Amino acid sequence: MNKSESKYFNTALRMDEALLALLEEKDLEYITVKEICHQAGVNRSTFYLHYETIADLVSETLEMINQRFLSYFPQQEEEILGNMGSLAREDLVLVTREYLLPYLRFIRDNKKVYRAAFRNPRSMQAHTRYGELKQHILSPILERFEVPSAHRPYYMAYYVEGIIAIVKEWLRQDCADEVEMIADIIESCVRHKDISHAE
């Protein structure tokens, strides 16, 4: 990365962070280019050098968050999904410590992102990330447990909303409790035996 690319990247990162800071305080539709520039310490011409609209900045910010999120995990999603089909049914759990701990560490280290996402779920496209989780992780597991397809959306809603509720409470307390404690709580709430005995 040469000096000009580095400067461009740093300016873009400042605008990403400025957007996240503003999203903690207000809804996206009320955020202006002027506020973003003020928060990032840049002028309007710099903003328009990088983006045509605030929506472009939102897209870039979401991509930055996604890359940061993936860097916390020891394996790529393809490996997770590839292993799922070969696991014995008794070893198949909806939430494992292997993926729960990095997820919770990411939340702790990026509290601002999650507060913004919960305040602005539509603009932060939270539904997209959970849509991928439901499609690629939860649905295949529920299928392996022979949960009828008509029942699966309800199970998925229960698990996802339950985990979100725990995360929101943890954020409300500024992630003061240890990651391991929150992982224990989630694991104790989400047990594969609950599915296999639910019929």
N, C-alpha and C positions, 0 to 999 in steps of 0.2 A: 504494500500500500504506500503510494507516494504521499508527499506532504499535502497536496491539494485534496487527494481522496480522503486522507485522514481528517482534514478540516471539514470536508463535506459530511463525512460519517459522524463526527462529533456534533456538528450542528443538527443533523437529523436526529441523533440520539437525544439531544437537549429538547427538541420539539416533541419527541415521543414522551419523554418524562414530564414535560410541561402539560401535555394533553392528559396524562394519567393523573397528575396533581389536580387539574381542574375538574376532571370527572369525579373525583372524590367529593367535590363540593356542589356540583350542579349537573343537570342533565345535558347530554350532548347538544341537543337542539338550541340550547341557550348559550353555548360557548362560541365566542367570536374569534376570528383570526387575530384581532388586536390583542385579546387576552392571552392567546397562545404565545404570540410574539413577546408580550410583556413578561410572561412567566419564563420563557426560554431565554430572554435577553437578546433577542434578535429583532431586526426591523421587518416590515411587511414585504419588502422586495426580496429578502432572504427566504421568507416563507414561500413566496410564489416562484422562487428559483427551484425549490424542492417539490412543491405540490401545486396542483391546480385548485383543489378544494380541500376542505377539512376532511371530507370522506376519504381522500387519498392518504392523508395523514393517519386516519383511523386504520386503514388497511395496512399501512406500513407498521404501525404500532402493534397491531394484532400479530403480524408476521414476526416481529421482534420478540414478542411475548412467547409465541409458539416455539421459536428457536431456543429461547432461554429455558422454556419448560422441558423440551426434549433433552437438553444437555444434562438434566438432573437424573436421567434414567440410565441404568447400567446396560440395558439392551434396547435395541430398536423395536418398534411396534411389530415389524414383520416376524421377529423372533418370538415375541409374546404370542402372536396369533398362530405361528407355526407350531409351537409347543402345545397349544391347547388341544388339538385333535389327538395327540398321543398320550395325554395324561389319563390315568385311571380315574373313574368317576369319583371315587372317595378323595382323590387329591385335587379335584377341581373345585376351586373356591372363587367366589365372586370378587373378593378383595384379598390380596396377599400382601404380607409385610414387604416383600421384595419391591413392590410398586407403590405401596401405601406410604412408606417412609420417604422416598424421594418426592412424592406428590406433596406431602405435608411440609417437607423442608422447603420446597419451592414456594408454597403459600406463605410460610413464615418469612422467607427472604424477600417476598414480593407482596407484602401486605397491601401496599398501595394499589397494585394491579387488581387484587381480588376485591378490595373495597369498591373500586371503580366499577368492576364487572357486576357486582351485586347491586350497585346503585343504578347502573345503566346496562341491564342484561341484553337488551336488543342491540344497542350500538356496539357493545363489546362482543357480540355474537357468541354468548355463552352457550346458547342452544346448539350451535354447530359442534363445539367440543363434546358436549354431552350426547349429541346425536351420534358422533363417531364411537363414543364409549358404548352406547346402547347397541349400535349395529354390529360392532366388531368384537366386543368383549361380552356384554351381558346376554345378548340374544343367543349366541352359540352355546353359552354355558346353560342357559335355561332350556335350550333344545336338548342338550345332553342329559339333563335331568327330567326330560320328557314332560315338561310343563306345557300344557296345551297352548298353541300359538295365540288363541284369543285371550289367554290369561297373561301372556308375557308383558304387554305394555303396562299392566298394573304392577307387576313385580318390579319392572324397571323403574317406574315412577317412584315406588316405595324406596328402593335402594338408593337411587340418585338423590331424591329429595331428602332422605334421611342423612346421607353423608353431607349434603349441602348445609342442612340445619346444624350439624355438629361443627362444620367449618365456620359458619356464620357466628356461632356462639364463641368459638375460639378466637375469631377476629375481633369480636366485641370486647374480649378480654385482652386484646393486643397480643395474642399468641403467647401469653405469659406461661402457660403450661407447656411442659416438654412435649416434643414431637412424639416420643415413644408412648407417652400417656394417652395422647389423642388417638394414636394408632391402636392401642389396646382397647379403647372405648369403641372405636369403629369396628374392630374385629369382633368384639363381644356382641355387637348389634347385628353384624352380618355373618351369619353362619350358614354353610351349605346344608346342614342338617335341617334347617328350617324349610328349605325347598323340598328336599326329598321326603319329608313327613307332612307336607302341606296338603297332600291329596286326600 
